[in-house]
Amino acid sequence: MSQARRVFGLMVALGLGLAASGFAFSQSSAVKGEISERIAPAGSVCMSGDDCAAAPVAAASSGPRSGEEVYNSSCNTCHGVGVAGAPKYGDVADWEPRIAKGMDTLYTHAISGFNGMPAMGLCATCSEDEIKASVDYMVDNSQ
């Protein structure tokens, strides 16, 4: 047997002996505590109905928002600069052919979506009346 094989065999035997005795893998309780802290979950999940779940907070409604408020919070993103062909706020040339189709058509397009405009302008908190008020606001300021 070669010298290298004998040395390797002794190293394996020594390693197995140390592992079996627990020497090679023993850790102090301080090290174990540090490791436990590092791998501990960063948070926890609390599902509805669990003792840890707080009662849901109802949003306070201050009544319907004005057309200007809805425009500033939702519509301005696209209608302010004409994203995807949206008629720009205040641009008579953009709005004139649309106004000619009638307000009911404008309301339907704003509520249901049309071409590049998603339904309700992606305003998840808007009512249909608030969407109509925002259409009125844009039309009134774009003639």
N, C-alpha and C positions, 0 to 999 in steps of 0.2 A: 504494500500500500504506500502510496506516495506521501511525502511529508505534508503537502497541502491538504490532502484528504484527511489525514489524521488530525491536523489542526482544526479543520472545518468540523469534523465529527466531535471533537472536544468542545468546541464553541457551542454547537447545537445542544449537546448534552448538558453543558453548564447552563445555557439559556432555559432549557426545559426544567432543569432542577430548580433554578431560581424562580421561574414562573410558578412551578408547583408549590414552592414554599411561600409564595405571596410576596417575596422580597422585591422582585422587579416591578410589581404593579401596585405596591402599597402607596397610599397618598395620605398626607396629613389631613385632619378634619378641616383645617383652614383652607387648604387647596380645594377640597371637595366642596366646601361652602362657596368659594369664589366661582368655581365651575357652575354650580347650581344657580347662582345669581345671574351668570352670563347667559345661560340657556333657558332661563325662566321665561314664560310668556310675557309679552309686552303689555297685554291688556286682557280683557275678558269680554265675553258676549253675554248680553242679558236679553232674553227673549220676552216678548209680550206675555204676560201671565206669570212670569217668574217673580219671586219675592223682591228681587233687586230692581225690577222695572218700575219706573215712576209713571204716574198717570200722564197720559198724553196732554200736551198743552194745546188748547184750541186757539187758533189765530183770531185775534180781535179784529172784527170787521168795522171799518169806519164808514161803511156805505160804499156805493159805487164810485169808482174813480172817474175823473173827468177825461174827456178825449185827449186833452193836452197831457195829462199825467200818464195815460196809457201810451201815447205816442212817445213821450220822453223816456219811458221805462222799457218799452218793447219795440215799437215801430221804427224809431229813429235809427236803429242799427242798420237797417237796409234802406229805408226811405230817405235817410239823411244824405246818402251818397249814391243811391241808385244801384245797389247790389243786385246782380242777376236780372237786370231790366226793370227793377222796381221803379215806379214813378217817383222822382225826387220831390221831397217836400218843398212847396213854394214854386215849383217849375210849371208854369202855365202850359207850355208845349207838351210836357209829359202827361199832364192830367187831362187836358182838353178832350182827347178821343175817348178816354175812359169815362169821364163825366157824361159824355154824350150817350153812353150806353144806359145811363140811368142809375140812380142811387141803389135801387134794389139789386142790380147786377153787382155793383161795387160791394154791397154788404155780403151778398152770397159768396163772391170771390174771397173776401177777407175772412169769412167764417169757415168756408169749406176748403179754401185753398184754390189756387189757380196758377198754372204754369210753374214758375219758380217759387211762388209764395206758398208756404205751408199753411195748413189749416190753423186758424186763429193766430197766425203770425208766430206760432210756437209760444204763445203766452198761455202757459198752463193755469195761471191764476185769473185770467180774464173771463168775464161773462160775455155772452153775445152782445148784450146792450153796451158793454164797455168797448167792445170791438167796433160796434156801429158808431159810438161816440168818437172813437179815434179816427174813423173814416170821415165823419163829418168835420172833424178838426182839420184833417189834412186837405179835404176838398175846399173848405172855407178859406184856407190860407194858400190855396194854389189856383185861384181863378183870376 
